[in-house]
Amino acid sequence: MLNENVSGLLNEQVNKEFYSAYLYLDFANYYEDEGLKGFANWYRVQAQEERDHAMLMIQYLQNNDEKVTLKAIDEPEDELKEKMDPLRAGLKHEKYVTSLIHAIYDAAYTVKDFRTMQFLDWFVKEQGEEERNASDLIKKMELFGDDAKSLYMLDNELAARVYTAPSLVL
């Protein structure tokens, strides 16, 4: 049985991961409307990853005989006006999620819940990758986004991204 605080934080994180998926679908819709199907694909794949993060946490909670409580998913609040808006909002959001994962890790550390800490190690690493990917995408867009041919090439690069399920063993 997990510590009540740790269990509660993990339950909250499940909903935040589903929100992340919802947010990234909103970004995908924005880019689809802009005619940037590669960017839309990149964020649809991102949404799948976030959904799977939530599912991994659900499975972890259930494997530890904890009740999973799903709540309503908030509507994305960002107003997307320019092509850079989703990219910047995405990086900001990933940094926020990183802070949430760190808070759960800290709560587990406080109560010497080594199993949960080991489970969260994957998420800590994953968040580093998520932030780096978001930051790299911003850099590429800043370099190439104003040139139509370069934007076309970047969009094609992002269209090639395929979903890969996480390989975390619970």
C-alpha positions as a LaTeX table, in Angstrom:
\begin{tabular}{lrrr}
\hline
Residue & $x$ (\AA) & $y$ (\AA) & $z$ (\AA) \\
\hline
Met1 & 0.00 & 0.00 & 0.00 \\
Leu2 & 1.30 & 3.41 & $-0.95$ \\
Asn3 & 1.61 & 6.39 & 1.31 \\
Glu4 & $-1.62$ & 8.41 & 1.12 \\
Asn5 & 0.12 & 11.58 & $-0.03$ \\
Val6 & 2.14 & 9.77 & $-2.70$ \\
Ser7 & $-0.97$ & 7.95 & $-3.93$ \\
Gly8 & $-2.89$ & 11.22 & $-4.06$ \\
Leu9 & $-0.16$ & 12.95 & $-6.04$ \\
Leu10 & 0.04 & 10.07 & $-8.50$ \\
Asn11 & $-3.75$ & 10.19 & $-8.93$ \\
Glu12 & $-3.57$ & 13.92 & $-9.61$ \\
Gln13 & $-0.76$ & 13.32 & $-12.08$ \\
Val14 & $-2.90$ & 10.84 & $-14.01$ \\
Asn15 & $-5.36$ & 13.64 & $-14.71$ \\
Lys16 & $-2.58$ & 16.08 & $-15.54$ \\
Glu17 & $-1.13$ & 13.62 & $-18.07$ \\
Phe18 & $-4.55$ & 13.28 & $-19.70$ \\
Tyr19 & $-4.74$ & 17.09 & $-19.75$ \\
Ser20 & $-1.34$ & 17.14 & $-21.47$ \\
Ala21 & $-2.70$ & 14.82 & $-24.16$ \\
Tyr22 & $-5.74$ & 17.07 & $-24.55$ \\
Leu23 & $-3.52$ & 20.17 & $-24.77$ \\
Tyr24 & $-1.35$ & 18.59 & $-27.45$ \\
Leu25 & $-4.41$ & 17.58 & $-29.45$ \\
Asp26 & $-5.43$ & 21.23 & $-29.33$ \\
Phe27 & $-2.00$ & 22.17 & $-30.69$ \\
Ala28 & $-2.37$ & 19.53 & $-33.42$ \\
Asn29 & $-5.74$ & 21.00 & $-34.38$ \\
Tyr30 & $-4.22$ & 24.48 & $-34.58$ \\
Tyr31 & $-1.46$ & 23.31 & $-36.93$ \\
Glu32 & $-3.90$ & 21.28 & $-39.00$ \\
Asp33 & $-5.94$ & 24.46 & $-39.50$ \\
Glu34 & $-2.73$ & 26.27 & $-40.49$ \\
Gly35 & $-1.97$ & 23.65 & $-43.14$ \\
Leu36 & 1.09 & 22.35 & $-41.28$ \\
Lys37 & 0.25 & 18.66 & $-41.21$ \\
Gly38 & 3.73 & 17.66 & $-40.05$ \\
Phe39 & 3.48 & 19.87 & $-36.97$ \\
Ala40 & $-0.01$ & 18.48 & $-36.39$ \\
Asn41 & 1.40 & 14.94 & $-36.62$ \\
Trp42 & 4.19 & 15.78 & $-34.16$ \\
Tyr43 & 1.65 & 16.94 & $-31.57$ \\
Arg44 & $-0.71$ & 14.01 & $-32.20$ \\
Val45 & 2.18 & 11.67 & $-31.44$ \\
Gln46 & 2.95 & 13.78 & $-28.39$ \\
Ala47 & $-0.66$ & 13.40 & $-27.25$ \\
Gln48 & $-0.38$ & 9.60 & $-27.56$ \\
Glu49 & 2.74 & 9.65 & $-25.40$ \\
Glu50 & 1.01 & 11.69 & $-22.70$ \\
Arg51 & $-2.00$ & 9.39 & $-22.72$ \\
Asp52 & 0.33 & 6.44 & $-22.24$ \\
His53 & 2.06 & 8.21 & $-19.35$ \\
Ala54 & $-1.34$ & 8.45 & $-17.65$ \\
Met55 & $-2.02$ & 4.79 & $-18.37$ \\
Leu56 & 1.33 & 3.77 & $-16.88$ \\
Met57 & 0.48 & 5.67 & $-13.71$ \\
Ile58 & $-2.96$ & 4.08 & $-13.57$ \\
Gln59 & $-1.38$ & 0.64 & $-13.90$ \\
Tyr60 & 1.15 & 1.45 & $-11.18$ \\
Leu61 & $-1.59$ & 2.60 & $-8.82$ \\
Gln62 & $-3.67$ & $-0.48$ & $-9.55$ \\
Asn63 & $-0.64$ & $-2.77$ & $-9.13$ \\
Asn64 & $-0.32$ & $-1.28$ & $-5.65$ \\
Asp65 & $-4.01$ & $-1.78$ & $-4.79$ \\
Glu66 & $-4.72$ & 1.94 & $-4.95$ \\
Lys67 & $-8.00$ & 3.41 & $-6.16$ \\
Val68 & $-7.73$ & 5.47 & $-9.33$ \\
Thr69 & $-9.86$ & 8.60 & $-9.38$ \\
Leu70 & $-10.43$ & 10.24 & $-12.75$ \\
Lys71 & $-11.57$ & 13.84 & $-12.86$ \\
Ala72 & $-12.79$ & 16.16 & $-15.59$ \\
Ile73 & $-10.13$ & 17.37 & $-17.99$ \\
Asp74 & $-9.84$ & 21.14 & $-18.19$ \\
Glu75 & $-10.12$ & 22.92 & $-21.51$ \\
Pro76 & $-6.79$ & 24.26 & $-22.84$ \\
Glu77 & $-6.53$ & 27.93 & $-22.01$ \\
Asp78 & $-3.80$ & 29.10 & $-24.37$ \\
Glu79 & $-4.95$ & 31.33 & $-27.20$ \\
Leu80 & $-3.00$ & 30.25 & $-30.26$ \\
Lys81 & $-2.49$ & 33.11 & $-32.70$ \\
Glu82 & 0.96 & 32.54 & $-34.21$ \\
Lys83 & 2.85 & 29.44 & $-35.31$ \\
Met84 & 5.27 & 29.78 & $-32.39$ \\
Asp85 & 2.52 & 29.91 & $-29.75$ \\
Pro86 & 1.99 & 26.14 & $-29.40$ \\
Leu87 & 5.73 & 25.52 & $-29.38$ \\
Arg88 & 6.38 & 27.99 & $-26.58$ \\
Ala89 & 3.32 & 26.84 & $-24.64$ \\
Gly90 & 4.46 & 23.23 & $-25.07$ \\
Leu91 & 7.88 & 23.92 & $-23.56$ \\
Lys92 & 6.33 & 25.85 & $-20.69$ \\
His93 & 3.93 & 22.98 & $-20.08$ \\
Glu94 & 6.70 & 20.36 & $-20.12$ \\
Lys95 & 8.64 & 22.35 & $-17.52$ \\
Tyr96 & 5.50 & 22.44 & $-15.39$ \\
Val97 & 5.03 & 18.68 & $-15.73$ \\
Thr98 & 8.67 & 18.18 & $-14.77$ \\
Ser99 & 8.05 & 20.14 & $-11.57$ \\
Leu100 & 5.05 & 17.92 & $-10.81$ \\
Ile101 & 7.04 & 14.71 & $-11.32$ \\
His102 & 9.78 & 16.09 & $-9.08$ \\
Ala103 & 7.20 & 16.89 & $-6.38$ \\
Ile104 & 5.90 & 13.31 & $-6.45$ \\
Tyr105 & 9.45 & 12.00 & $-6.35$ \\
Asp106 & 10.20 & 14.23 & $-3.36$ \\
Ala107 & 7.08 & 12.99 & $-1.56$ \\
Ala108 & 8.12 & 9.38 & $-2.21$ \\
Tyr109 & 11.66 & 10.13 & $-1.05$ \\
Thr110 & 10.35 & 11.71 & 2.17 \\
Val111 & 8.55 & 8.49 & 3.14 \\
Lys112 & 11.31 & 6.21 & 1.79 \\
Asp113 & 9.01 & 4.77 & $-0.88$ \\
Phe114 & 11.83 & 3.36 & $-2.99$ \\
Arg115 & 9.53 & 1.40 & $-5.30$ \\
Thr116 & 7.70 & 4.56 & $-6.34$ \\
Met117 & 11.00 & 6.40 & $-6.70$ \\
Gln118 & 12.23 & 3.65 & $-9.03$ \\
Phe119 & 8.98 & 3.87 & $-11.01$ \\
Leu120 & 9.37 & 7.65 & $-11.28$ \\
Asp121 & 12.99 & 7.42 & $-12.45$ \\
Trp122 & 11.69 & 6.66 & $-15.94$ \\
Phe123 & 9.45 & 9.74 & $-15.85$ \\
Val124 & 12.31 & 11.96 & $-14.64$ \\
Lys125 & 14.39 & 10.85 & $-17.63$ \\
Glu126 & 11.40 & 11.14 & $-19.97$ \\
Gln127 & 10.76 & 14.73 & $-18.86$ \\
Gly128 & 14.34 & 15.64 & $-19.69$ \\
Glu129 & 13.75 & 14.31 & $-23.19$ \\
Glu130 & 10.40 & 16.09 & $-23.46$ \\
Glu131 & 11.91 & 19.45 & $-22.52$ \\
Arg132 & 14.84 & 18.97 & $-24.89$ \\
Asn133 & 12.53 & 18.00 & $-27.79$ \\
Ala134 & 10.29 & 21.02 & $-27.17$ \\
Ser135 & 13.30 & 23.33 & $-26.93$ \\
Asp136 & 14.88 & 21.89 & $-30.09$ \\
Leu137 & 11.63 & 22.38 & $-31.99$ \\
Ile138 & 11.53 & 26.03 & $-30.95$ \\
Lys139 & 15.14 & 26.52 & $-32.09$ \\
Lys140 & 14.41 & 24.94 & $-35.47$ \\
Met141 & 11.32 & 27.08 & $-35.93$ \\
Glu142 & 13.25 & 30.23 & $-34.99$ \\
Leu143 & 15.93 & 29.34 & $-37.52$ \\
Phe144 & 13.72 & 28.23 & $-40.39$ \\
Gly145 & 10.13 & 29.27 & $-39.74$ \\
Asp146 & 10.21 & 32.56 & $-41.62$ \\
Asp147 & 11.42 & 30.96 & $-44.85$ \\
Ala148 & 8.63 & 29.14 & $-46.70$ \\
Lys149 & 10.89 & 26.45 & $-48.21$ \\
Ser150 & 12.59 & 25.76 & $-44.90$ \\
Leu151 & 9.24 & 25.65 & $-43.09$ \\
Tyr152 & 8.04 & 23.16 & $-45.70$ \\
Met153 & 11.10 & 20.97 & $-45.06$ \\
Leu154 & 10.67 & 21.20 & $-41.28$ \\
Asp155 & 7.00 & 20.31 & $-41.62$ \\
Asn156 & 7.97 & 17.25 & $-43.69$ \\
Glu157 & 10.53 & 16.26 & $-41.04$ \\
Leu158 & 7.88 & 16.43 & $-38.34$ \\
Ala159 & 5.44 & 14.45 & $-40.49$ \\
Ala160 & 7.84 & 11.50 & $-40.33$ \\
Arg161 & 7.57 & 11.18 & $-36.54$ \\
Val162 & 5.94 & 7.91 & $-35.54$ \\
Tyr163 & 4.54 & 6.85 & $-32.24$ \\
Thr164 & 6.59 & 4.44 & $-30.15$ \\
Ala165 & 4.97 & 2.98 & $-27.04$ \\
Pro166 & 6.94 & 3.38 & $-23.81$ \\
Ser167 & 9.00 & 0.39 & $-22.73$ \\
Leu168 & 8.60 & 0.84 & $-18.99$ \\
Val169 & 8.07 & $-2.47$ & $-17.20$ \\
Leu170 & 5.82 & $-2.26$ & $-14.18$ \\
\hline
\end{tabular}
